[in-house]
Amino acid sequence: MRFSDIPGHENAKTNLRELVSSGHIPHALMLSGPSGSGKMLLARAYAQYLHCSDPRDGEPCGVCQNCRLHAETNHPDLHFVYPIVKSKAKKILVSADMAEPWQTMLRDYPTMPEEKWLELIEAGNSQTAIYVDEADDIVRADSFPPYSSKYKIFIIWLPERMRAETANKLLKVIEEPAEGTIFIMVSNNELQVLPTIFSRVQRIHTGRLSDAEITGYLNARYHFPQEKARQYARLCGGSLIRADELGSHSGENDEFLEFYQEIMRAAYAKRVARLRQLSEKTAAFGREKIRRFLDYMSRMIRENFIYNMKVPMLSALTPEEEAFSTRFAPFINHGNVEDFLSETDRARRDVERNANAKVVLFDYYVLIIILLHRKPK
């Protein structure tokens, strides 16, 4: 992972490079910012830069043995720590016990969508955490010198999920690690990190990316034409996770718009039989695609409500979406928007919990009839 592979965050990249070039490398660093800002990409590039045998022009060389091992996410001196669902019955006690899905996560979802991690580890309704057994493993690993390089690096994803007893066990090793040990924490919400940990780390904050940076990302990674990339970037809200969703399913936005239009038209006309047909069609998407469709429904409901404010700069619609919203937006108003969003979210949760998708979606679509015909107070 090279810094130049990561969109935006030029100040953060400069700070990380200067830490290395100055020799003042903090033993505990936290990269924090909203989900989808690319923090884990920065953490991985920084770790590779530290391990690289021949860094050049502020970048890891990409060809030395250390860089090759990083490319394979198999460097012996790079350890990942991440929240899991602990299960003694399944012998899942520490991060290393979930190494296979973690490798899938790093390879296929490098922008780190948390919901994808929960799916990969089959978390269901269970809460993930970084347990005290993990602290024991870290303390034990810290007692050994680096294996093949100058630094032993621990990248801790979502330190806000660290339990209090875990943090207490790690305080001494984070404050006074063995020579060559470095901790890099990657947090979606630094305010939720335990104060005892938060006070012991140097911090670099990463904000959301600009539309121009997301446009460049969509253009480079998914080969979107410039105008299409620009239109889709407005829908991403500065999130690489959202950009990846749109990029890897680039035809879905048009498909979802067509379904959204049909559902709203059928609901307005009170065509219950047609809504049943549409519920069966959307149920056939499969759970993950249904989730994305309901996310799309939520976005369109919000955007149509905002569209009524007549402030174009607040709107994030494609030209095709705006063409429909011009006529439809008045039906999403202060009298029904909250219930619209609440019911959409409920349907999404029910589908995620393996409820019968046909029943959930048909019930939701019928409720839309009531909401669309509710008069604003």
N, C-alpha and C positions, 0 to 999 in steps of 0.2 A: 504494500500500500504506500503510494507516494503522496506527498502533500498536494502536488499538482493534479492528482486524480480527484481531489475533493473540491466541490464548488464552494466559493465564498470563504468567509472567515479568514481574510488575509491578516488581520491583526493577531488573531489567535495563532496562526501559522508562524508569523514573525516572532511572537513571544516564545513559542516552543523551540524554534530554531535557535533563538538567542540564549535560551537556557542551556542548550547543549554547547554552543560555541563559547559561552562564557565559562563553562565548567561549573556553574552554580546550579546543579540539577537538584531540585527538591526531592526529598525521599518520599513525599506524599503530595500528590497533585490531584485536584478535582476539576474535571471538565463538566460544566453544568449548562443546562439550557432546555428548551422545550423538546418534546419528542419529535423526531424527524429532522432535527437541525444538523445531523451528521457528526455528533460527538464521538461515537464509537469509531468512525472512520479516522477522525483526528487522533484518537488514542492509539489506534493500530499503526498509523503512520509515524507517530512519535516513538512508539516502542521499536518499530523497525529502524528508525533513524538512530536510536540509541544503540541498537545491536549491530548496525551496518559496519562492516570492516573498512569500507572505502567510501564514505559519504561525499557527494559532489554537489556543489552549488546549492546547498541547503536541502538536498534530497538524498534519501538512501539510494545506493547505486543500483539495486535491483538485480545484480548478477552474482554477488558474493554468496558464500554458503549460507550465511545468516539470513540474507534477503530471500534466498530460495526457500529456506525453512519457514520464513514468515509467510511467503506466498502459499505454502501448503498448510498454514496454521498448525505447524508441527515443530516449532522451535522449543528445545528442551528447557530454555530459560524464560519462556513466556507462559504464564499461568493465568487462566481465566477463572473468575469467581462470579457466580450469577445465582439469582434466586431460583429455588426449586420447590417442588412439593415433596416433602419428606415422607418416606414410607419404609418402615422397618421390614414389613412383609415382602416388599419388592426389592429390598436391600438398596434403597435410594436414600443416602444420608448426606452426601456432599456433591458439589458440582461435578466432580469427575465421574460420578455414577451416571450422569446424563451427557456424557461426552459426545455420543453419536448425534443426538438431536442438536446439540450445540454446534457441531461442525456443519450440520445442515443449515443452521441459522446464519452462521458467518458466511457461508458460501452463497446461499440463495437469497438471504434477506439482510444484507450488510448494513442497511439503514436502521435496523433493529425495531420493527413494529412489535410492540409487546404482546398484542393479541395473537400474533403468529407464534411467538414463543410458547404461550399458553396452549395453543393448539398442538404444537409439536410435542410437548411433554404430556399432552392429554390431561391438563390440569382440571378440566371440568369447572366445578364451582369452588374448588379449593384455592386458598390463598397461597401465593408463593412467598418464600422468605429465604434469607441467608442465615443458616442455623449455627449453633455453637460448635457443632462438629467441624464446620468449615474453618472456624478460628483455630481449632486444634491442628488441622491440616496445614494451615498457613504458618503457624508458629513452628511446627515441625520442619516444614520446607525451608523456613528462614534460617534454621540452624545449620544448613548445608551451604557451601559456597556455590556460586554460579557454575554451571556445568561446562559451557563452551564459549562463554563471552564474559564481558566485564560486569554485566548487570543481570540480576534476576528480577524480572518484572511481573508484578501481579496487576492485571486489569480487572477491576471490580465493577461489574455492570449493575446499576441500580442499588447503590449503597443505602438508599432510603429504605430498602427492604431488610436491612440488617437488624436482627433482634438485639435487645439491650444486652443480653448476656454474651452475645457474639462480640458486640462492640467493646464490652468491658475486657474481654480476653485479648482483644487486638490492640488496646490502647498503647501498651508498652512497645509492641513490635512496630506499630505505625510511628510512634514518637521517636523510638531509638532502634531502627532496624539494623540487621547485620550489614556490614560493609558490602555495598553493591546491590542491596535490595531496594527496589523502587515500587511504590504503589501508585497506580493511576486509576482514579475513580471516575465513573461516567454516570452522571445523575440527571434524571428528568425533572427532579424537583428538589433542589438543594435545601429548601426550607423544611423538608421532611427528614433530612439526614440528622441523626442524633447529634446534639450539640457537642458531645465529647469527641466525636469523629470530626465534625465540621470545623472545630477550632484548631485541629491539628494538621490541616491540609492547606496548601496554597491553591488558589482558585482562579480559573479562567472561565469566563461566561461566554456562551455562544448563543446568539439570538437567532430568530428565524431568518431564512434566506430571502433575498429580494426576488421579485418576479423576474427580473433580468437574469439573475443567477439560476433560477429554476428553468427559465427558457433555455439557457445554454446547456443545462443538464439534460433536459428532454431532447434537445437537438443532438447532443454528443452521444448519449447513451442509447436513445431509442430512434435516432435518425428522423425525428419529426421535422417536417418542413418548418421554416422559421415562423410563419404566421400561425400555423397550428400550435407550435410550441408556445408561442406567446399567449394564445387564447387559453390553452390548457394550464399555463403557469398561473393564471389568475384564479384558477380553481383550487390551487394547491395550498394556499395560505402559508407559503414559505416552507412547506414540509417536503422533505425528500421521500418520506414514506408515502405520502399522497401522490407525489410525482411517479414513484415506482408503480403504484396501483394503476394510475392512468396509463403509464407507459407500457406496462406488461399486458394490459387489457385495453389496448388503444381503441378497439372497435366497440367496447362496452358502453361508452358514454352515449353513442348514437342509439344503441340497442335499448339502453335503459330509458332514454328520453322517449322513445317510441312507446314503450310499455307504460311509462308515467302518463303520457298523453292519453293512451287508451283507457287506463284505469280512471283517470279524472273525468274523462268524457262520459264513460259508462256510469260512473257514480253520479254525476250531475243529472244524467238522463234517467237515473234509477233503474238501470238495466241489470237486475240482479243475476240473471242467467249468464249474461256476458261477463260479469265479475267473477262468477264461479269458473268460467272457462279460463279467464286470466289468472286466477289463483292457481289453477292446475298447471298452467304453462310456467308460471314463475316458480312454483314448487319443484318443477323438473330441473331448475337450475342447479340444485345441490346446495348444501348448507352455506358454503363459503361465498358462492355467487349470490345467494339470497341475501346474505349479510351485506355484501357490497351494494346490492340493489336497494335495500332499505336505507343504507347510508346515503345513497343517491336521492331517495325520496325525501329524507330529512333535509338534505342540502337544498333541494328544489323548493321545499316548503319554506325554509328560511329565506332563500333568495327571492321567492315571490312576495313574501311579506315585506322584505326590504325594498323590492322594486316599487311597491306602492308609495314609498316615501319620495319618489321622483328625484333621487340623488344618484345619478349614473355612476359616480366614482365609488359608491358603496356596493355596487352590483358586480357580481362575478358570474356572469352567464355567457355561454357561447352564443354566437348569432342565432343558431337554430333554437336554443333554449329561450332566448329573448323573444323570438318571433311568436312562440307559444305563450310566453308570460305576458306579453303585451295585452292579450285578451283575457287570460286566465287569472292573472295576479289579483284582481279585485276580490276574488272568492276566497283568498287567504288573507284574513284580517285579524284585528285584535280580538275579535269575538271567538275565533276558533284556533288560532295559531298554536297556543300553548297545548291544547288537547291534541291537535294534529301531531305535534312533536312527541308528546307523551305516548300516544298510541303507537306511533311508529317505533319508538324506542322499546315499548313493551313487546311488539311483534318481533323485533330483532332479538331481544333477550330470550323470548320463548323459543325461537328457532335455534339459537345457540345452545339451548338446553335440551335439544333433540325432541321438542314437541312436534306433533304432526304438522308439517309445513302447510299442507293443503288446508287444514282446519284453521290454523293460525292466520294464514294470508286471506282466506275467504272472510273470516270474522273481521279482520282489519279493513278489507275493501268495503264491506257492508257498512262499517262505522264511518267510512269516508262519506257515504251518502248523507248521513246525519250531519256530519261536520260541515260539508259544503253548503247545506241548506239552512244552517244556523244563521240567524240574522244578527249582525253586530248590535251590541247594546248601546 
